[in-house]
Amino acid sequence: MDDLLEKARAAAEQAYAPYSNFHVGAALLFADGSVVTGANVENASYGLSLCAETVAVAKAMSEGRRGALKAVAVFTPHADTITPCGRCRQVLAELAGSDGSDPQVIGLADGESHSWTLSHLLPEAFRYD
């Protein structure tokens, strides 16, 4: 998991956050060992901003990935603890729900990591079955 956290840290360096200066990086680990990263992208119209996790999921899905999500790492140097926001939890659940996976979610801030399963962070996620 250290490698995944390092990839999230590196992704945070690519964040576009001129308004909040709150840089976040995310890294998604898939069962085949591949990793997809994303960084937050702000917009002057704040509602159009994208979280790092959403950017990473969009990249993964646009590459044809569905399910097989093993772990998610989220990093910021600006907070004591970080977890995906509610919107990102649902976006991650959509990707993971393709095959019923329940990825580990690791939040890292200031060198301290915490870990949960996605289902713990978002019990009873919305699903269209």
C-alpha positions in Angstrom: 0.0 0.0 0.0 3.0 2.3 0.4 3.4 2.4 -3.4 -0.3 3.3 -3.8 -0.1 6.1 -1.3 3.0 7.4 -3.0 1.2 7.5 -6.3 -1.7 9.5 -4.6 0.9 11.9 -3.2 2.5 12.4 -6.6 -0.9 12.9 -8.1 -1.7 15.7 -5.6 1.3 17.6 -7.0 -0.6 17.9 -10.3 -3.8 19.3 -8.7 -5.2 22.5 -10.2 -6.4 24.3 -7.1 -5.8 28.0 -7.6 -8.9 29.0 -5.5 -8.6 26.8 -2.4 -4.9 25.8 -2.6 -6.2 22.4 -1.3 -4.3 19.8 -3.3 -5.7 16.3 -3.4 -4.5 13.2 -5.2 -6.1 9.8 -5.6 -4.8 6.4 -6.8 -7.0 3.5 -7.7 -5.5 -0.1 -7.5 -7.1 -2.7 -9.7 -7.0 -6.5 -9.3 -4.6 -6.8 -12.2 -2.1 -4.6 -10.4 -2.6 -1.5 -12.5 -3.1 1.9 -11.0 -5.0 4.9 -12.3 -4.5 8.3 -10.6 -6.3 11.6 -10.5 -5.9 15.1 -9.0 -8.6 17.6 -8.1 -9.4 20.2 -10.7 -11.0 23.4 -9.5 -13.1 25.8 -11.6 -14.0 29.5 -11.0 -17.6 28.3 -11.0 -17.0 26.2 -7.9 -19.8 23.7 -8.6 -17.9 22.6 -11.7 -14.8 21.5 -9.7 -13.9 17.9 -9.7 -12.5 15.9 -6.8 -9.3 13.7 -7.3 -11.3 10.5 -6.9 -13.9 11.5 -9.5 -11.1 12.4 -12.0 -9.4 9.0 -11.4 -12.7 7.1 -11.7 -13.5 8.9 -15.0 -10.1 8.1 -16.4 -10.5 4.4 -15.4 -14.0 4.1 -16.8 -13.0 5.9 -20.0 -10.3 3.2 -20.4 -13.0 0.5 -20.2 -12.4 -0.5 -16.6 -15.4 -1.8 -14.7 -15.1 -3.4 -11.2 -12.0 -5.3 -9.9 -11.3 -2.2 -7.7 -9.0 -3.4 -4.8 -8.0 -0.2 -3.1 -8.2 3.5 -3.2 -5.6 5.9 -1.7 -6.4 9.6 -1.1 -3.7 12.1 -0.1 -3.6 15.8 0.8 -0.8 17.7 2.6 -3.4 20.1 3.9 -5.5 18.2 6.5 -5.3 16.0 9.5 -7.4 13.2 7.9 -9.0 12.8 4.5 -11.6 10.5 3.2 -13.5 10.7 -0.1 -16.5 13.1 0.1 -20.0 11.7 -0.2 -20.2 12.3 -3.9 -16.9 10.5 -4.5 -18.0 7.6 -2.3 -20.9 7.1 -4.6 -18.8 7.5 -7.7 -16.4 4.9 -6.3 -19.3 2.6 -5.5 -20.5 2.7 -9.1 -17.1 1.6 -10.3 -16.7 -1.1 -7.6 -20.3 -2.2 -7.8 -19.8 -3.5 -11.4 -18.5 -6.8 -9.9 -19.5 -6.4 -6.2 -15.9 -5.5 -5.0 -15.6 -3.7 -1.7 -12.2 -1.8 -2.0 -10.1 -0.7 0.9 -10.0 3.1 1.1 -6.9 4.6 2.6 -6.7 8.3 3.6 -3.3 9.8 4.1 -2.6 13.2 5.5 0.5 14.5 7.2 2.1 11.1 7.2 -0.7 9.3 9.1 -2.9 6.8 7.3 -6.4 5.5 8.1 -8.2 2.6 6.4 -11.8 1.6 5.9 -13.8 -0.5 3.4 -15.9 1.5 0.9 -19.0 -0.2 2.3 -18.2 1.1 5.7 -17.9 4.7 4.4 -21.0 4.4 2.3 -23.4 1.7 3.6 -26.3 1.0 1.4 -24.9 2.8 -1.6 -27.4 3.7 -4.3 -27.5 1.0 -7.0 -29.7 0.7 -10.0 -30.5 -3.0 -10.4 
